[in-house]
């Protein structure tokens, strides 16, 4: 009995999960606050605007498109670990509004070899005899295909387009969906897709310090938002610093749950005393925030956005008022920062926070993944005038 127990404990302590090396593959961050990565890889890409990510962005108007070639093309999805799947849905894409694929094969990787699971004919006129049969076919091309897997346990699959299976040498896939039961795996938290940057023509920062989880030594903590320092004019992409005249807009429709209309700044002495205290003590209640004058918007779907360091709040903004996406809520400033305490204008920027189901976006993620996730959200500007 004791020997059996000792052997069991030894096996438990020595067990390690086998991990796969994914050199050269890009990846998605699965969900808003998670450490799980979903890797993807492609045989080729037509351009930087046609990468494999486009087949996984829940947007059927965008597509992964391969380079033009007579060779086979493919897009691979790798969950990194065991996953149950019972169905894959594939939406073939287009290039310049032309269909690209005649047929494809769903392949799974087994013992380091790809095997064909199912071959799907998209152009149903291919190989069909007789003119009249082609003429009276109701749906000669399939723009959506459900592949019934019957229930598989796998971690990696790919959509393989053989040589000769394209019309013009290009392969395009608009979307690949995977299901477990009736539940579709969401590669991203789709509630965040409709957010826009709160500064028109704003630039995502290129430094690490301006993203969530960066250290904030002056208050003994870490950053929980995105700092926006630059934007560009309509006629040029040259970066221009934001200033007190730069408007701040609502990132999405919602209801105002905080608007600091009676904000009062800290004095230099108060600012230094508070900073000194929080360098060595945990923050348990924020009475006078370094975030300064703020507006918070509840988007009523589990997402809340917060806009900090404002110099002014728009006169139409107050608690419980409703705002539309792109509506002005205030102006950039430096409230809450030492520059304001000194009565000076330096340090102006917008500190923008996104909270999802009670956690700030980026919680528990490393910096590279945080930057990747923010890039996905704001990769295409949809600012509303």
C-alpha positions in Angstrom: 0.0 0.0 0.0 2.7 2.5 1.0 4.8 1.5 -2.0 1.8 2.1 -4.3 1.1 5.5 -2.7 4.8 6.5 -3.0 4.9 5.6 -6.6 1.7 7.5 -7.3 3.1 10.6 -5.6 6.3 10.3 -7.6 4.5 10.1 -10.9 2.3 13.1 -9.9 5.3 15.2 -9.0 7.3 14.2 -12.1 4.5 14.7 -14.6 4.8 17.6 -17.1 2.5 18.8 -19.8 4.1 18.3 -23.2 4.2 21.6 -25.0 4.6 22.2 -28.7 7.1 24.6 -30.2 5.5 27.1 -32.5 8.3 28.8 -34.4 7.3 31.3 -37.0 3.6 31.2 -36.1 1.6 34.3 -35.1 -1.1 33.9 -32.5 -4.3 35.4 -31.1 -5.1 36.1 -27.5 -8.2 34.1 -26.7 -10.6 36.3 -24.8 -10.1 39.6 -23.0 -8.2 38.4 -19.9 -6.5 35.1 -20.4 -3.1 33.5 -20.9 -4.4 31.1 -23.7 -3.0 31.7 -27.1 -4.4 30.5 -30.4 -1.6 30.2 -33.0 -2.2 30.4 -36.7 0.0 30.1 -39.8 -0.4 30.4 -43.5 1.4 29.2 -46.6 1.6 32.8 -47.8 -0.2 36.1 -47.7 -1.1 38.4 -50.6 -0.2 41.5 -48.5 0.0 42.8 -44.9 -3.8 43.5 -45.1 -4.6 39.9 -46.0 -3.0 37.9 -43.2 -4.4 34.8 -41.5 -5.9 37.0 -38.8 -8.5 38.1 -41.3 -10.0 34.6 -41.4 -10.4 34.7 -37.6 -11.7 38.2 -36.9 -15.4 37.4 -36.9 -15.7 39.7 -39.9 -16.8 38.1 -43.2 -16.0 41.2 -45.2 -12.3 40.6 -44.6 -10.3 37.6 -45.9 -7.0 35.9 -45.7 -5.7 35.9 -49.2 -2.7 33.9 -50.4 -0.1 35.2 -52.8 -0.6 34.3 -56.4 0.9 30.9 -57.1 0.4 27.6 -58.8 1.4 25.8 -55.6 -0.9 24.5 -52.8 -2.0 27.0 -50.2 -3.2 26.6 -46.6 -4.2 28.2 -43.4 -3.5 26.4 -40.1 -5.1 26.9 -36.7 -3.4 25.6 -33.6 -5.0 25.7 -30.2 -1.9 24.5 -28.5 -3.6 21.8 -26.4 -6.5 19.3 -26.5 -9.8 20.7 -27.8 -13.2 19.1 -28.4 -14.8 20.0 -31.7 -17.9 18.8 -33.5 -18.2 21.2 -36.4 -16.1 23.6 -38.5 -17.8 26.3 -40.6 -15.8 27.8 -43.5 -16.7 30.9 -45.4 -14.7 31.1 -48.7 -13.4 34.6 -49.4 -13.1 36.7 -52.4 -10.4 38.8 -54.0 -11.5 41.9 -56.0 -15.0 40.4 -55.6 -14.0 37.3 -57.5 -14.4 33.8 -55.9 -11.0 32.1 -55.6 -11.4 28.4 -54.5 -12.9 25.5 -56.3 -12.5 23.0 -53.4 -10.5 22.5 -50.2 -9.6 19.7 -47.8 -9.9 19.8 -44.0 -6.7 18.2 -42.6 -5.7 17.2 -39.1 -2.2 16.6 -37.8 -1.7 13.1 -36.4 1.7 11.8 -35.3 3.4 14.7 -37.2 1.6 13.9 -40.4 -1.3 15.7 -42.0 -4.2 13.5 -43.0 -7.2 14.3 -45.1 -10.4 14.4 -43.0 -12.9 15.7 -45.6 -12.7 17.3 -49.1 -15.3 20.0 -49.7 -16.4 20.9 -53.2 -17.4 24.6 -53.4 -17.9 25.0 -57.1 -20.6 22.4 -57.7 -20.5 22.8 -61.5 -16.9 21.4 -61.5 -16.9 18.0 -63.1 -20.7 18.0 -63.6 -21.7 16.6 -67.0 -24.2 18.3 -69.2 -25.0 21.9 -70.0 -28.6 21.8 -68.7 -27.6 20.3 -65.3 -25.3 23.3 -64.8 -27.9 25.7 -66.0 -30.6 24.6 -63.6 -28.5 24.1 -60.5 -29.9 26.4 -57.7 -26.6 26.9 -55.9 -23.7 26.3 -58.1 -21.3 27.8 -55.6 -21.2 27.3 -51.8 -20.4 30.5 -49.9 -20.8 28.8 -46.5 -19.8 25.2 -45.7 -20.5 23.3 -42.5 -18.1 20.4 -42.0 -19.5 17.9 -39.6 -16.6 16.4 -37.6 -18.8 14.0 -35.7 -16.8 14.9 -32.6 -13.0 15.0 -32.6 -10.4 15.6 -29.9 -7.7 17.6 -31.7 -5.5 20.6 -31.2 -4.5 21.6 -34.7 -6.1 21.5 -38.1 -5.8 23.4 -41.4 -7.8 24.3 -44.5 -5.7 23.0 -47.4 -6.2 24.2 -50.9 -4.4 21.9 -53.3 -2.5 23.1 -56.4 -5.1 23.5 -59.2 -8.0 24.1 -56.7 -8.0 27.8 -57.3 -9.4 29.9 -60.2 -6.6 32.4 -60.6 -3.8 31.1 -58.4 -5.2 33.0 -55.3 -6.8 31.3 -52.3 -9.1 33.4 -50.0 -10.9 32.4 -46.8 -13.2 35.0 -45.2 -13.8 33.1 -41.9 -13.2 29.9 -40.1 -15.5 29.0 -37.2 -15.1 26.1 -34.8 -17.8 24.7 -32.6 -18.2 22.6 -29.5 -21.9 21.7 -29.4 -23.9 24.8 -30.4 -21.2 27.1 -29.0 -19.0 28.9 -31.4 -15.5 29.6 -30.2 -14.9 33.3 -30.2 -11.3 34.1 -31.0 -11.7 37.6 -29.6 -14.1 39.2 -27.2 -16.5 40.6 -29.8 -17.8 43.2 -27.4 -14.6 45.1 -28.0 -14.7 45.0 -31.8 -16.9 48.1 -32.0 -14.8 50.3 -29.7 -13.0 53.2 -31.4 -10.0 55.2 -30.2 -11.4 58.2 -28.2 -9.0 60.6 -29.9 -9.6 61.1 -33.6 -6.6 59.8 -35.7 -4.9 58.8 -32.5 -1.8 56.6 -32.5 -1.3 53.6 -30.4 1.9 54.1 -28.3 5.1 52.5 -29.5 6.6 52.3 -26.0 5.9 49.7 -23.3 5.4 52.3 -20.6 2.1 53.4 -22.0 0.3 50.1 -21.9 -1.5 48.2 -19.1 0.8 46.4 -16.5 3.7 48.8 -17.0 5.1 49.9 -13.6 4.2 53.2 -12.0 7.0 53.8 -9.6 5.8 57.2 -8.4 2.8 55.6 -6.8 4.1 52.1 -6.2 1.7 50.4 -8.6 1.1 49.5 -12.2 -0.6 51.0 -15.1 -4.1 49.7 -16.0 -4.9 51.7 -19.1 -3.6 53.0 -22.5 -1.8 56.4 -22.7 -2.4 58.3 -26.0 0.1 61.1 -26.6 -0.1 61.6 -30.4 -2.5 61.9 -33.2 -2.3 63.0 -36.8 -4.1 65.6 -38.9 -6.4 64.6 -41.8 -3.9 65.5 -44.5 -0.8 63.9 -42.9 0.2 60.9 -40.9 3.0 62.8 -39.1 2.5 62.4 -35.3 1.4 65.6 -33.5 1.3 65.8 -29.7 -2.2 66.0 -28.2 -2.8 69.1 -26.1 -5.5 70.9 -24.1 -7.4 71.7 -27.4 -7.6 68.0 -28.4 -11.2 66.6 -28.1 -11.9 63.3 -26.4 -14.8 61.2 -27.8 -16.9 58.3 -26.5 -15.5 55.0 -27.7 -19.0 53.5 -27.9 -22.6 54.2 -27.0 -23.4 54.1 -23.3 -24.5 55.8 -20.2 -22.3 58.1 -18.1 -21.7 56.6 -14.6 -19.1 59.1 -13.5 -18.3 62.7 -14.5 -16.0 64.8 -12.2 -17.8 68.1 -12.6 -16.6 69.4 -9.2 -13.0 68.2 -9.6 -10.3 70.1 -7.5 -6.6 69.6 -8.2 -4.0 68.6 -5.7 -1.4 71.0 -4.6 2.3 70.2 -5.2 2.7 69.3 -1.5 -0.4 67.1 -1.5 0.7 65.4 -4.6 4.2 64.6 -3.2 2.8 63.4 0.1 0.3 61.1 -1.6 3.0 59.7 -4.0 5.4 59.1 -1.1 2.7 57.2 0.9 1.7 54.9 -2.0 5.2 54.0 -2.8 5.4 52.0 0.3 1.7 51.3 1.2 -0.9 49.5 -0.8 -3.7 51.5 -2.3 -7.0 50.6 -0.5 -9.2 53.5 -1.4 -8.5 56.3 -3.9 -9.9 59.5 -2.6 -7.8 61.9 -4.6 -6.8 60.0 -7.8 -3.7 60.6 -9.9 -6.2 60.0 -12.8 -7.5 63.5 -12.2 -10.7 64.7 -13.8 -12.5 61.6 -15.2 -15.5 60.4 -17.2 -16.6 56.8 -17.1 -19.0 55.2 -19.6 -21.0 52.0 -19.1 -21.5 50.3 -22.4 -24.1 48.1 -20.8 -22.6 44.8 -22.0 -20.0 44.2 -19.3 -17.6 46.8 -20.8 -16.8 50.1 -19.1 -14.4 52.7 -20.5 -12.7 55.4 -18.4 -11.1 58.6 -19.6 -8.6 60.2 -17.3 -6.5 63.4 -17.0 -9.2 65.5 -18.8 -8.7 69.3 -18.7 -12.4 69.9 -19.2 -15.6 68.0 -19.5 -18.1 68.8 -22.2 -21.1 70.8 -20.7 -23.6 68.3 -22.0 -22.0 65.4 -20.0 -23.3 64.5 -16.6 -24.0 61.4 -14.6 -26.8 59.2 -16.0 -26.8 61.0 -19.4 -26.5 58.9 -22.5 -23.9 59.3 -25.2 -23.4 58.0 -28.7 -20.2 56.6 -30.1 -18.1 59.6 -31.4 -19.8 62.1 -29.2 -17.4 64.6 -27.5 -17.1 64.1 -23.8 -14.2 66.4 -22.9 -10.7 67.5 -23.8 -7.2 66.1 -23.2 -5.4 67.5 -20.2 -2.9 66.6 -17.4 -5.3 66.7 -14.4 -4.0 64.5 -11.6 -0.4 64.7 -12.7 2.3 66.8 -11.1 2.3 69.2 -14.0 -1.3 70.3 -13.1 -0.3 70.5 -9.4 2.4 73.0 -10.4 -0.1 74.9 -12.5 1.7 74.0 -15.7 0.6 72.3 -19.0 3.3 69.6 -19.5 2.5 65.9 -19.5 -0.9 66.3 -21.4 -2.2 63.0 -22.7 -5.3 60.8 -22.5 -5.2 57.8 -20.1 -7.9 55.4 -21.5 -9.0 52.4 -19.6 -11.1 49.5 -20.8 -12.8 47.3 -18.1 -14.3 43.9 -19.1 -16.5 42.0 -16.7 -14.8 43.8 -13.8 -11.2 43.4 -14.8 -9.1 45.9 -16.7 -8.2 44.8 -20.2 -4.7 43.3 -20.0 -5.1 41.8 -16.5 -2.9 38.7 -16.2 -1.4 39.1 -19.6 2.2 39.8 -20.5 3.1 43.0 -22.3 3.5 41.6 -25.7 0.1 40.0 -25.6 -1.5 43.3 -24.2 0.0 45.2 -27.2 -1.2 42.6 -29.6 -4.8 42.7 -28.2 -5.0 46.5 -28.3 -3.7 46.4 -31.9 -6.4 44.0 -32.9 -9.2 46.2 -31.3 -8.0 49.4 -33.0 -6.4 48.0 -36.1 -8.9 49.8 -38.3 -10.2 53.2 -37.2 -13.9 53.5 -37.2 -14.1 56.9 -35.6 -17.6 58.4 -36.0 -17.7 62.2 -36.7 
